[in-house]
Amino acid sequence: MAAGRLAPSPTGAQHLGNARTYLLAYWAARHFGQRLVLRIEDIDSPRVKPWAIDQAIEDLAWLGIKWDEGPYLQTERRGLYQAALDKLILDNRVYPCTCSRKDIAAAASAPHHEHEGHVYPGTCASWSLGDSLPPEGTYCWRFRVLDREISFEDRVCGHQKCNPARELGDFPITQKTGNISYHLAVVFDDGAMGISEVVRGDDLIVSTFRHRLLAQALGITVPRYAHVPLVQGPDGRRLAKRHGDTRLSTLREHGIAAERIVGWAAASAGLTEATKQSSAGESNSAFQPISADEVIATFSWDKLAREPVTVSDDLFQ
């Protein structure tokens, strides 16, 4: 059975931008009759806040989102990720890398994508299976990307293409501590959980090229992707603390009904009509409160607004 997923990262409180993406994932899964899995992506341990796990689950339930499986915690699946890493090592798809970010920046010359680090220059790439390993704690495992153009069709953003070797470079799938990276954990879990469609923010399009290569190397069926526009503040930057308090927990504490959040998300996505329209790209138009389940029947990727969504502090005043 086809499946979608909800994958909150408990590095802090969930906010309006997170809510909109989760609702889109929920509506898509339910509209197309997909199983929905809840996975807590807590593998990024230095940044994870233990209280944020329970709060994320509470936020989702408050919004009216229902899931069929989970919650699964990535920190409870480390042995599975290690087995996947071992396979990549045996297949010579990864190599130990002792380079620091400073080393990479000094040696790299190729241009790189916005919000991406420098393209790795291949300093440690000559290592092959059977060669000796550097001292423990001094290296990460870095994945070998392909020097050819790869492409995919995104449900929202259309045709996407990239030559990973030239534009992204080989990338780490562990930390030097040995902890598994987000990239490997996400790809393995999507395969193990039978995820056929991934709905997430469009800031992760570049990561999708990495994830497709990892999936192919592990023999995992590549899911279809829908990268949705991010929610941003009036300054055009991704929604964050600097734009005021948009945490779902705070809105809930202030008596804002979940149906108002859902109504805003649906209207801003173009799935329902706002009662009036303000300036282009803004989501502060009037909108009708609505329950999450009321949007399922009329959901359509063709309706989805493709531009970023702008919110201001007085959205729910």
N, C-alpha and C positions, 0 to 999 in steps of 0.2 A: 504493500500500500504506500502510495506517495505520502511524503511527510514534509512539514515545515518545522521551524524551531524558533523558540524564544531563547536568547542567550545573553542575559544581563551580566555585566562585569561589576562585581561589588567593590570597586575601588572608591566608592563614595555614594552619595544619595542619587537616586534616579530623578531625572528632571523632565520638563515638557518635551524636549527633543527625543529623549529615550521613549517616552510614552507614545509619541506619534509613530515611531518606527515599530514598536511592539504591536500597536493597534493595526497597522498596515499588515504586519506578518500574520496577525490573528485573522483579520478579514480575508486575506488571500487564502490561508489554509482552510478556513471554514467554507468559503465560497466554492472552492475547488474540491471539497471533500477529502482533504488531507488530514492525516494524523498530525498532532501538534505536540512537540517535545519541549520541555523546559530544562535547560542546561545552565548551570551557574558557572561562568568562566572565571574561576578563582585561582587559576594556575599562576597568575602574576603575583606571587605571594608578598613581595615587599610592599606593594601598594594596596593590597586587599584589606578592607575593614570588616572584621567579623560581624559587626552589627548590621552591615549593609546587605548581607545575604538574606536574613529574615525580612528586612525592610523591602528589598526588591520583590520578594514573593508576595508580601502584603500589598505592595503597590499594584502589582499585576492583577491580583484578585479584586482589589478595590475598583480598578478600571472596568471590571466585568470580563476580563480575559480568562478563559478556561483552557486548560491543557489536558492532554490524554496520558502523558508519561512524564515522570520526573517529580521533583527536581533531582537531576544528576549533578554531582559536584566533581569538577575536574581533578581536584586534589585527591579524590578517592580512586582515581583511574591512572595513577602514575605508572604502575606496572605495565599497563597496556601501552602507554606511550613509549616506555623503554623498549618494549618488544619491537615496536615500529622503528625506533631509532636503530636497534640492532640490525634489522633488515636492511636499512639504508646503508649502514656501515659495511655489511657483507657484500652489498651490491656496488660498493665504491661510489655511491651517489653523494657522499659527504666526506669531509676531511677536517682534521683538527686545525683550528686557527688560533694563533696566539696574539694576533694584532689588536691593538687598542683603537678606539675611535680616533685618537690623535694620529696614530700611524696611518690609518686609512685616509684621513683628510689630507695628510702630507703627501701621500703617494698617488692619490686619485687625481685624474685629469678629466674624466668624462663628465658631461653635464648630467644632472639628475632631476627626477621629478620633484615638483613642489611638495614640501612636507616630507621628503625622503632624504635619507643620508647620502653621502657620497657613494658612487658606484665602487664596489670593492675591486681593487686592482689585481687580485689573484695571487697575492704574495705567498700564501701557504698552499696553493692549489695543486702543487706537484706531488703532494702526499698520496700514496696508494696503499691499499689494504696490504698488510704485512710489514709496512714500515713502522719504526718505533714511534711511540706516542710522546708528546711533551709531558713534563711533570703535571700531575693531577692538580687541578685548580688554576692552571695557566692558559687553558684553551677552551673554546666552544667548538661545537660541531657545526660546520658551515655547509649548506646544500649547494651542489653544483647545478646551476641553471643551464638552459640550452641556448646556443647561439643561433637562434632562428626565430622568425616572427610567429607568434601564436595569437589567436583571436578568439573572441566569443561574442555571442549576441546577448546583451543585457535586456531584460524585460522593460526597463525604464530608460536606460541611457543609450540603448541601441548598440551598434557595432563598436567593439573595442579591440585594439590590437597593440602589440608591444613586442620588442625583441628583448627578453629579460637579460641576456648577457650584456647587451650594450646599454640598456636604459636602467636596469635595476642592480645587476650584479649578483654574485653568490651571496646568500643570506644565512644568518645563524638560525639554527633550530633548537639550540640549547644555550643556556648562559654558561659562563665559565665556572659557576658553582655546580654545574651538572643539571640544574633545573631545566625542564622541557619548556620550550618557547610556546607562545600563543599560536604561532603558525602551525606547528606540528600537532598540537593538541586539538585545534579546531578541525583540521582536515581529517585527522583520525576519527574524531567523534562524529563528524558529519557522515563518514562512511559507515561506522559501526552502528549508528542509530538510524541508518536508512534515510537520511535527509535528502530529499530530491529537489527542494527549492529553498534558497537562502535569501531572506529579505534583510537588508542592512543598509547603513548610511553610505552615501556615494563617496565619502572620504576613503573607503576601503576598496575602491575599484582597483587600484594598483596592487594591493595585496592579493586580489583574485588571481592575477597571473602567477604569483608564487604558489597559491593554493592549488591551482590547476596542475602545476608541475609536480607538486608533492603528491597529489592524489594519483596521478598517473604512475609515479615511481612506486607507490604503495599498492597499486592494483585496485584503487578505489574508484567507483563510479563518480564522475564529476557532477555535482548538482547544477541546476539552473540558478542563475542569480538575478536578483532585482535590487538594484542600488537606488535608494530613494533619496530625494533632496534633504539636506540637513536643515535644522531650525537654527536661525541666527538672530543675533541682537541687532539693534538699530545701526550699529557700526559696521554691519556686514560680516562680522566674525562669528564663528561657531558659538552657540549658546554656552555660557559659562558663568561662573560666580560674578564676574565683572559686570554682568547684565542684571544683577539683582537676584533675588531668591526665587528660583523657579522649580525648587524641589517639590516633588509630588507630596512628600510627607508634610511639608509646610502648607501647601495648598489645602490638604486634607484637614490639618489642624485649624486652619482659618475658616473652615466651614464651606469651602468650595465643593460643590457636588461633583462626583465623578462624571456625571452625564454632561456637565459643561466642558470638561476636558475632552471628552469623546466628541462632543459636538464641534468644538474648535478643530480637533484633529481631522475630522471628516470633511469639514468645510474648507480648511486650509489645503487639503489634499485634492480638492475638486470633486469629492465623492458625494457631497450634498451641497445645496446652494446656500450661500450666505444671504441674509435678508438685505444687505447693502454691501457695496464694495468700496473699500478705501483705495489708497494708492497701490499701484501694481506691485505685487510681490509681498504685500503685508497681509498678516492674518488677523488684524484687529477689527475686521468687519464684524457686524452682529451675526450671531449664529444661534441655531436652535439646540438646546440640550437634547441629547439622544443617548440611548443605551448602546453599548458595544454591539450587541446582537442585532440591532435594527439596521446596521450598515451591511451586514453579510450578504443579503440577497442581491443588493444592487452594486456590490463591489465590481470594479473592472480596472485592469491595468491601463486600458485605453483612456480612461477618464483622468488618471492621475496627473496632477500638475507637475511639470518638470522643473520649475524654478525653485530656488531656495525659499524658505518660509521665514519671514521676519516678524518677531514679536517685540512688544514693548512692555514696560512695567505695569501698565494699566490694563492689560489684556482682560483680566477677570474682575475689574472694578466696575 
